[in-house]
């Protein structure tokens, strides 16, 4: 199978072998950029921004990712909007497409995975993989340690609680928590008055 067909299968959610030598060489070249990003010093903000623009499919202004940052393809299939912030140890299993809207926040140790493997043992033993896209809307907050599984979509303004495992789509304007992650409640007028229970918004 040639490299073009492999990339088509990666993008279409079909089974493919990530162990292909040409594919792995391309991936390793991408990971050199990721290594450089994680080796930057705290004052090298301009260098970090330039590297992110090389690494990502597209990235808006005002984005910041705290090193260390981990990504299978160094962001090759990732699109970030403007003003996205990611705390330490963001992990993007970005063999497939990941899109993130403007003004999103990722807590530390968040994983966004597009890659999966067949349940059927003989296929898994051969290392077959498939990818499903993950889409995150605008102004979403993903709490620390949350995991987003392949194929999920999260609506605008939604909050995903720390430690949650998102296995299915989440609508806009909700707070969702748990494993598996479920909607706890809608974002309401109370949230416009209090930033935490008993703590009124005074700014």
C-alpha angles and dihedrals in degrees: 000000000000124000095254092055091047091055090048091053090047091054096043099054093249126138116270140159113253088192093079108130097226091047092050092050090053090048093050090052089054091049090058087068091050090051090053091050093052090047094058120114122241094255094051095090095142092051090050092051092049092050093049089054089053094045104045128068085230134345129182130225121283098028119146130184118188112225133269092066122169127201131156092223099021091249098309092142097031129107120191123186123215127307098011115163125197123185125214121317101015105175119201115187086200103173083121135036120298120183123186124186129224122294098014122153129207120197120218120293097017118158124203110187128191096165124087138167132224118264089221104101101218092053092047091050088059089053097245114171139184132195131217123187124251119210123192118188131221123300095006121158116209110194126226117292096008120150124211114199128213118291101017127137123201119200127230121289094008122146119215111201123236114277095015122146110215109207099158138033118287122209126233124275100022140116110231128184144166145047105312091025114240134177110269098182145325121268103258146178088279089066089056089057103038130036089194131004107290093006111106120206106251103171 
